Amino acid sequence: MVILQVTHRFLPRQVGGIETYTLHLSQELSKRHRVHVFACTHDPAKEQVPADDTEYEGLAVHRVHCICRTLQPQCLATFRNERLVSRFEGFVRGLRPDMVHIQHSDTLPIDLASVCRAQGIPAVLTLHDYTFSCPTEYLIDFDGKVCHRHPGSVCLKCVLPTPVPKLSKLVGKAAIHRLASLYYRLSDGTPDDGGSYTLGLIKAHRYRTETLNKELAKAEALIAPSQALGDRAVSVGFPPSKVWVVPNGIAIGDPPAHTQDVPGGTGADSLPTAENRDRRTIRFAFIGRVVPIKGVHVLIRAFQEVQNRGEEQTRPRADPGRPGAELLIYGPESPTYGPEIRRMAAGWEDIHFQGRLEPENLQSILAEIDVVVMPSVCVENMPLVALEGLSAKIPVIGSDVGGLAEIIRDSENGFLFPMGDVAALAHRMRTILEKPAILEGMRERIGPVMSIEENARRVEAIYEEVLENRA
C-alpha cells in the first residue's frame, strides 16, 4: 500500500507531539508499506519558497512553503490558499497513494479531503486537538473554564476578546459582543482580507464555523486519540460510525538507565549533578512548549507555595523531615511568556530553565526525573509527554480534563488536580515531599502504555476497513 501522511509541520525543522507521532507512525508503517510525508514549512520573511523533496530518517518528505497572512490564521488562511491546494493536488496526482492520512491541517487548506475524494482516493483524518469544535483549538471559554458550547456566534467572545477598544469604552464589551453576534448572523459569511479588521474577522469566523466540519466530514474516518475528543466529535455532529478512538502510541525502548547527571536542553541553566546535590532531592519536571496554555505559571506558583516562602526570600525554610525539591522546565519559550515566567522565578535557585529538549536526550533526562507535571490550562488530547513519562515508570501529575484524565489514574500512577488550581497542585506536590515513599508505590502501579507498533496496527485496520467499504 502507498500511504501519504499529511501534517502541518515536520521534523527536524519543527519539533512537537504531532510531528513526533507522525514520524514514528510513518516509520512503523514503512516496514510494510511505502510511506511518504507531505508537510508545510514556514518562513514569514520569504514570499515564495519552492517545494523540496528530502529524506528524513528513511522517509520521503515533500515540503511546501506556507504563507499565512490573514486576519486570524485559524479562521481564514487554512481555507483559501489556492496555491497550496494546487501543490497538494499535483503531488497526489503524481504519487497516486492508496490512502491519505491527514494528521493535522492547521495552516494547510482545509479542503484536502475534498481534493482526495475528487481523485478517488480515500482520506483518513486524526483529530489531534479541538480545532473542529473551537476557534482557539483549546476548548477553553472566555472565563478560563472548559467550554461545552457548540461553535457559532457565542465563540466571538473568544475570537474577539477586546473588540473595537475605543467603542468598548463607550458602550461596554457586552454590547459590542451583542452587535458582533448580530453581524455574524446577518452577514453572508464570505471571508475577505480587506476592510474592517473586526468585521472581517467575524465573517472569517462564520465561514470557518460553516465550512470546517463539512470538509472534515468528507474524510472516510476520523481518528480520536482520546475518548474525550471522540465524544466531543460526536456531540458536534460527526456520525459515531466514522469516529474511531485510538490512543496515541510511542516508541518504547529499554527503560532509561540511571545517569550521574542530567543533560540539559539548549541554553540550559547550570544544574547540580547527582554527585553534588542532596540525594534526597525530588525533581519535578515540566517538558513541553513554554506557552500560556501549558500552564507553566500555575506550576511555578504551586512550587513556590510548596517551598513555603515569600517572593522576597531567596532560600526555602528548611524542614529536616522532608526531602528537598527542584523544578526543571524543559522546552522552547514563547517570546512574551518566557520572560514573564522567568521573572516569576527570579531568585529561586531551585527552579531551573533548561531550554529546548533535544529528542535524543529524552531518555537520559527521564532517568533523573522523579515526577512529570502537566499543568495545562487547556483541554489536552493525548499528550505524548505524559505517555513517555509513564513508559519510563515516572508518575505524572496533570490537570483533570481531556485526555490527561484518561491517562492518569488519580493516586495510582500519579495525581490529578482541578485545572488551573494552584493550591490543589501545591497540595499534590507537598504530599509527595511529605510521603516520598508514595512514588515507589505509584511506579509499581504504572501499567503499559500503547506502543507505536500496536497503534500502527490499529491504524492499519482502519485503513483496511475503509478500503474494503469502498470496494
C-alpha positions in Angstrom: 0.0 0.0 0.0 1.2 3.5 -0.8 0.3 5.8 2.1 0.6 9.6 2.2 0.9 11.2 5.7 0.0 14.9 5.7 0.9 17.2 8.5 1.2 21.0 9.2 4.8 20.7 10.3 7.5 18.1 10.4 10.9 17.3 11.9 13.6 18.3 12.1 12.6 21.9 11.4 9.7 21.8 13.9 9.5 19.6 16.9 6.3 18.8 18.7 3.9 16.0 19.7 2.1 15.7 16.4 5.4 15.9 14.4 6.9 13.2 16.6 3.9 10.9 16.4 3.7 11.3 12.6 7.4 10.4 12.3 7.1 7.2 14.5 3.8 6.1 12.9 5.3 6.6 9.4 8.4 4.7 10.3 6.4 1.8 11.7 4.1 1.7 8.6 7.1 1.8 6.3 8.1 -1.6 7.5 5.1 -3.0 5.5 4.1 -0.2 3.1 5.6 2.6 1.0 5.1 5.9 3.1 5.5 9.5 2.0 5.1 12.6 4.1 3.6 15.9 2.8 4.3 18.8 5.2 4.4 22.6 5.5 7.4 24.7 6.3 7.2 28.3 7.5 9.4 31.3 6.8 7.5 34.6 7.2 10.4 36.5 5.7 10.0 34.9 2.3 7.3 35.3 -0.2 7.9 32.2 -2.2 9.9 29.1 -1.3 9.9 26.3 -3.8 8.7 22.9 -2.7 11.5 20.5 -2.0 11.8 16.7 -1.7 14.1 15.5 1.1 14.6 12.4 3.1 14.4 12.3 6.9 15.2 9.2 8.9 14.4 6.9 6.0 11.1 8.7 5.0 10.5 10.6 1.7 9.3 14.1 2.7 7.8 16.6 0.4 7.8 20.1 1.9 5.9 23.1 0.7 6.1 26.7 2.0 3.0 28.1 3.7 2.4 31.8 3.7 -0.1 32.5 6.4 -1.1 36.2 6.0 -4.6 36.7 7.4 -6.8 38.4 10.0 -6.5 35.4 12.2 -4.7 32.2 10.9 -7.2 29.6 12.2 -10.1 31.5 10.6 -9.0 32.2 7.1 -5.7 31.2 5.7 -6.4 27.5 6.1 -9.4 27.8 3.8 -8.3 29.9 0.9 -4.7 29.0 0.0 -5.2 28.1 -3.7 -1.5 27.8 -4.3 -1.2 25.1 -1.6 -4.3 23.3 -2.9 -2.7 23.2 -6.3 0.5 21.9 -4.9 -1.2 19.2 -3.0 -3.5 18.2 -5.9 -0.5 17.9 -8.2 1.5 15.9 -5.7 -1.3 13.4 -5.0 -2.0 13.0 -8.7 1.7 12.1 -9.3 2.0 9.8 -6.3 -1.4 8.1 -6.6 -1.5 6.9 -2.9 -3.9 4.2 -1.9 -4.6 6.1 1.4 -4.1 9.7 2.6 -3.9 10.2 6.3 -4.2 13.9 7.4 -2.6 14.3 10.8 -3.2 18.0 11.1 -4.4 20.7 8.7 -3.5 23.8 10.6 -2.0 26.3 8.1 -2.9 23.8 5.3 -6.0 24.2 3.2 -9.0 22.5 5.0 -10.3 21.1 1.8 -7.6 18.4 1.4 -10.1 15.6 1.9 -12.2 17.1 -1.0 -9.1 17.0 -3.2 -8.6 13.4 -2.3 -12.2 12.5 -2.9 -12.2 14.2 -6.3 -9.3 11.9 -7.3 -11.0 8.8 -5.9 -8.5 8.4 -3.1 -9.8 7.8 0.5 -8.7 10.1 3.3 -8.5 9.5 7.0 -8.1 12.3 9.5 -6.7 12.3 13.0 -8.2 14.9 15.4 -5.2 15.9 17.4 -7.0 18.8 19.0 -10.3 20.6 19.2 -9.9 22.7 16.0 -13.2 21.2 14.6 -15.1 22.5 17.7 -13.2 25.6 18.9 -11.7 28.5 17.0 -8.9 28.7 19.6 -8.3 24.9 19.4 -8.1 24.6 23.2 -11.8 24.2 24.2 -11.5 26.9 27.0 -14.0 29.6 27.1 -13.5 33.3 27.8 -13.8 32.7 31.6 -11.0 30.1 31.6 -13.3 27.1 32.0 -13.8 24.1 29.8 -16.3 25.1 27.1 -19.2 22.8 26.3 -20.9 25.1 23.8 -21.3 24.3 20.2 -19.4 26.5 17.8 -21.1 29.6 16.5 -21.7 33.3 17.3 -21.0 32.5 21.0 -17.3 31.9 20.1 -16.9 35.6 19.2 -16.2 36.3 22.9 -13.0 34.3 22.4 -12.3 35.3 18.8 -12.8 39.0 19.7 -11.6 39.2 23.3 -11.1 43.0 23.1 -13.3 44.2 20.2 -13.1 47.8 19.0 -11.3 49.2 22.0 -12.4 52.8 21.7 -16.1 51.8 21.2 -15.9 49.3 24.0 -15.1 52.1 26.4 -18.2 54.0 25.3 -20.8 51.2 25.3 -19.2 48.2 27.1 -17.9 44.9 25.9 -21.2 43.1 26.4 -22.9 45.5 23.9 -20.1 45.0 21.4 -20.4 41.3 21.6 -24.2 41.5 21.1 -23.6 43.7 18.0 -20.9 41.2 16.8 -23.3 38.3 17.2 -26.0 40.2 15.2 -23.5 40.9 12.4 -22.4 37.3 12.5 -26.0 36.1 11.9 -26.7 38.8 9.2 -23.5 38.6 7.2 -23.2 36.2 4.2 -20.1 34.6 5.7 -17.9 35.3 2.7 -14.4 35.9 4.1 -12.1 38.7 2.9 -8.8 40.3 3.8 -9.8 43.8 3.1 -12.0 46.3 5.0 -12.5 46.5 8.7 -10.4 44.2 10.8 -13.2 43.4 13.3 -15.9 42.8 10.7 -13.6 40.8 8.5 -12.7 38.6 11.5 -16.4 38.0 12.3 -17.0 36.9 8.7 -14.0 34.7 8.7 -15.2 33.0 11.9 -18.6 32.4 10.4 -17.0 31.0 7.3 -14.9 28.7 9.4 -17.8 27.5 11.5 -19.9 26.7 8.5 -17.2 25.2 6.3 -14.8 23.3 8.6 -16.8 20.4 9.7 -18.4 20.0 6.3 -15.0 19.5 4.8 -13.8 17.2 7.7 -16.9 15.1 7.2 -15.6 14.2 3.7 -12.9 12.1 5.3 -13.7 8.4 5.3 -12.8 8.0 9.0 -11.9 10.3 11.9 -9.4 9.0 14.5 -9.6 10.5 18.0 -6.6 9.7 20.3 -8.8 10.2 23.4 -12.3 9.2 24.4 -13.0 12.8 25.4 -12.1 14.1 22.0 -14.1 11.3 20.3 -17.2 12.1 22.4 -16.8 15.8 21.5 -16.6 15.0 17.8 -19.9 13.0 18.0 -21.6 15.8 20.1 -21.0 18.4 17.3 -22.5 16.1 14.6 -20.0 13.6 13.3 -21.5 10.2 12.8 -20.4 7.8 15.6 -19.7 5.1 12.9 -17.0 7.4 11.5 -15.2 8.1 14.7 -12.6 5.7 15.9 -10.9 6.1 19.3 -7.2 5.0 19.0 -4.8 6.3 21.7 -1.5 7.7 20.5 1.4 5.3 20.6 5.0 5.9 21.5 8.3 4.4 20.5 9.1 2.3 23.6 12.7 1.3 24.1 14.5 -0.1 27.1 13.7 1.7 30.4 16.1 4.7 30.9 19.2 3.8 32.7 20.1 5.9 35.8 22.7 8.5 34.9 25.0 10.6 37.1 23.8 13.9 35.9 21.1 15.5 33.8 21.9 16.7 30.3 20.2 20.0 29.7 18.5 21.2 26.6 19.8 24.1 24.6 20.6 27.1 26.7 20.2 25.2 29.9 20.8 26.8 33.3 23.6 25.4 35.5 22.2 22.4 37.2 23.6 20.4 40.2 24.7 16.9 39.3 23.8 13.8 41.2 27.2 13.9 42.8 26.9 17.3 44.4 23.2 17.6 45.1 21.3 16.2 48.0 20.5 12.6 47.1 17.1 13.0 48.7 16.0 15.9 46.5 12.9 15.2 44.5 12.8 16.6 41.0 9.6 17.8 39.4 9.8 18.5 35.7 7.7 20.2 33.0 8.5 19.1 29.4 6.8 20.9 26.5 6.3 24.2 24.9 6.6 27.0 27.3 3.4 28.9 26.3 0.4 30.1 28.3 -1.9 27.2 27.6 0.6 24.8 29.1 0.2 26.4 32.5 3.8 26.8 33.5 2.8 29.8 35.5 0.5 27.6 37.6 3.3 25.1 38.2 5.8 27.8 39.3 3.3 29.4 41.7 2.5 25.9 43.1 6.2 25.0 43.5 6.8 28.3 45.3 3.9 27.7 47.6 5.2 24.2 48.4 8.6 25.7 49.3 6.7 27.9 51.8 8.4 31.2 51.3 7.5 34.6 50.1 8.8 36.1 46.8 11.2 38.4 48.6 13.0 35.4 50.2 15.9 33.6 48.4 16.1 30.4 50.4 13.4 27.9 51.5 12.7 27.3 55.1 14.4 24.1 55.9 12.3 21.1 57.0 14.7 18.4 58.2 12.0 15.8 57.9 11.3 16.4 54.2 13.3 15.9 51.1 14.4 18.9 49.1 12.8 19.8 45.8 13.8 21.1 42.4 11.7 22.2 39.5 13.1 21.6 36.0 11.5 23.3 33.0 12.3 21.9 29.5 11.0 23.4 26.3 11.2 26.3 23.9 9.9 29.5 25.3 7.4 31.9 23.9 9.0 35.4 23.2 6.4 37.0 25.5 5.5 34.3 28.0 9.1 33.1 28.6 10.4 36.3 30.1 7.2 36.6 32.2 7.6 33.3 33.9 11.4 33.8 34.3 10.5 37.0 36.2 8.2 34.9 38.4 11.1 32.5 39.1 13.8 35.1 39.6 15.8 34.5 42.7 14.6 30.9 43.2 17.8 28.9 42.8 15.8 25.6 42.8 13.9 26.4 39.6 15.9 25.6 36.5 15.1 26.6 32.9 16.7 24.0 30.7 15.7 25.3 27.2 14.6 23.2 24.3 14.8 19.5 24.9 16.6 17.6 22.1 14.8 14.3 21.4 18.0 12.3 21.7 18.4 13.5 25.3 14.9 12.5 26.4 15.6 9.1 27.9 18.6 10.2 29.9 16.7 13.2 31.2 13.8 11.0 32.2 16.3 8.8 34.1 16.9 11.7 36.6 13.3 12.9 36.9 11.0 11.8 39.8 7.7 13.4 38.7 6.4 14.8 35.4 4.0 17.7 35.8 1.5 18.7 33.1 -0.4 21.8 34.5 -2.2 22.6 31.2 -4.9 25.2 31.3 -6.4 23.8 28.1 -8.1 20.5 27.2 -5.2 18.3 26.2 -5.9 15.4 23.9 -3.4 12.5 24.4 -0.1 14.3 25.1 3.0 12.2 24.3 5.0 13.7 27.2 2.6 12.0 29.7 2.9 8.7 27.8 6.7 9.0 27.7 6.8 9.6 31.4 4.6 6.7 32.3 6.6 4.5 29.9 9.7 5.3 31.9 7.8 4.5 35.2 7.6 8.1 36.2 4.4 9.2 38.0 2.6 12.1 36.3 0.6 15.0 37.9 -1.8 16.6 35.5 -4.9 18.7 35.0 -8.1 16.8 35.4 -9.5 17.4 31.9 -9.4 15.8 28.5 -7.0 13.0 27.7 -4.9 13.6 30.8 -7.8 12.4 32.9 -7.8 9.2 30.9 -4.1 8.6 31.2 -3.7 9.4 34.9 -5.4 7.3 37.4 -5.6 9.5 40.5 -3.4 8.3 43.4 -2.4 5.2 41.4 0.0 6.2 38.7 0.0 9.9 39.5 -2.2 12.7 40.7 -5.0 14.8 39.1 -5.9 18.3 40.2 -8.5 20.8 39.1 -7.3 22.7 36.0 -5.6 26.0 37.0 -5.9 25.4 40.7 -2.5 26.5 42.2 -3.4 25.4 45.7 -4.6 22.0 44.6 -1.4 21.3 42.6 0.7 22.5 45.5 -1.1 20.0 47.8 -0.3 17.1 45.4 3.4 18.1 45.2 3.6 18.6 49.0 2.0 15.2 49.5 4.9 13.6 47.6 7.5 15.6 49.5 6.0 14.6 52.9 5.5 11.0 51.9 8.2 10.3 49.3 7.6 6.5 49.6 4.3 7.1 47.7 6.3 7.4 44.5 7.6 3.9 44.6 4.0 2.6 45.0 2.9 4.6 42.0 5.8 3.4 39.9 4.8 -0.2 40.7 1.2 0.5 39.6 2.1 2.2 36.3 0.8 -0.1 33.6 2.0 -0.4 30.0 1.2 2.4 27.6 0.3 1.9 23.9 3.4 1.2 21.8 3.7 2.7 18.3 3.6 -0.8 17.0 0.2 -1.5 18.4 -1.0 2.0 17.4 0.1 1.4 13.8 -1.7 -2.0 13.7 -4.9 -0.3 14.8 -4.5 2.5 12.3 -3.8 -0.1 9.5 -7.0 -1.9 10.5 -8.9 1.4 9.9 -7.2 1.8 6.5 -8.2 -1.7 5.5 -11.8 -1.3 6.6 -12.1 2.0 4.7 -10.7 0.4 1.5 -12.9 -2.7 1.9 -16.0 -0.4 2.3 -15.1 1.4 -0.9 -14.5 -1.8 -2.9 
